[in-house]
Amino acid sequence: MKITVDVDCTPDEARTFLGLPDVKPLQEAMMKEVEARMRANLSAMDPEALFRTWLPAGVKSLEQIQKLFWTQMTGAARKADKDDNKSDNKK
């Protein structure tokens, strides 16, 4: 046996019938807060602000990486020279 019941009502009517709270005021308040936060964050996404924020740190980081790279390369070259000198002395 199968019973089908069709109920024709709006979401507000169904919510009221089931005794659920009306969340429209909360939803509107939250949406206003989300909108305010998004607007504040969009001002931080200004290309000029991003450039000022990222470039000094980026340039500094690139210089540090370059110094580290050159330190490692010169260290490896010195080690290779020492190894060559040791192998030449053994011959």
C-alpha positions in Angstrom: 0.0 0.0 0.0 1.3 3.4 -0.9 -0.1 6.7 0.2 0.9 10.0 -1.4 0.1 13.4 0.1 0.6 16.6 -1.8 0.8 19.7 0.2 0.6 23.0 -1.5 2.1 25.7 0.7 4.8 28.3 0.8 8.0 27.7 2.7 6.9 30.2 5.3 3.6 28.4 5.8 5.4 25.0 6.1 7.9 26.5 8.6 5.1 28.0 10.7 3.1 24.7 10.6 6.1 22.7 11.8 6.9 25.2 14.5 10.2 26.2 13.1 11.5 29.7 13.8 11.5 32.5 11.3 15.1 33.0 10.2 14.6 35.9 7.8 15.8 38.6 10.3 18.9 36.5 11.1 19.6 35.8 7.5 19.3 39.5 6.5 21.6 40.5 9.4 24.2 37.9 8.4 24.0 38.9 4.8 24.7 42.6 5.7 27.7 41.5 7.8 29.0 39.4 5.0 28.6 42.2 2.5 30.4 44.7 4.8 33.3 42.3 5.3 33.5 41.6 1.5 33.6 45.3 0.8 36.4 45.8 3.4 38.4 42.9 1.9 37.9 44.2 -1.6 39.6 47.5 -0.7 42.6 45.4 0.4 42.6 43.7 -3.0 43.4 47.0 -4.8 46.3 46.2 -7.2 48.4 49.1 -5.8 47.9 47.9 -2.2 48.8 44.4 -3.2 51.9 45.7 -5.0 53.0 47.6 -1.9 52.3 44.7 0.4 53.9 41.9 -1.6 56.8 43.6 -3.5 59.0 44.5 -0.6 58.6 41.1 1.0 58.9 39.4 -2.4 62.1 41.3 -3.3 63.6 40.6 0.0 62.7 36.9 -0.2 64.1 36.7 -3.8 67.4 38.3 -2.6 67.6 35.8 0.3 67.0 32.9 -2.1 69.6 34.2 -4.5 72.1 34.5 -1.6 71.3 31.0 -0.4 71.7 29.7 -3.9 75.1 31.3 -4.4 76.3 30.2 -1.0 75.3 26.6 -1.8 77.0 26.8 -5.2 80.2 28.2 -3.9 80.2 25.7 -1.1 79.7 22.9 -3.6 82.5 24.3 -5.8 84.9 24.5 -2.9 84.1 20.9 -1.8 84.6 19.8 -5.4 88.0 21.6 -5.5 89.0 19.9 -2.2 88.0 16.5 -3.5 90.0 17.1 -6.7 93.0 18.1 -4.7 92.7 14.9 -2.5 92.4 12.7 -5.5 95.4 14.4 -7.2 97.5 13.9 -4.1 96.6 10.1 -4.0 97.9 9.6 -7.5 
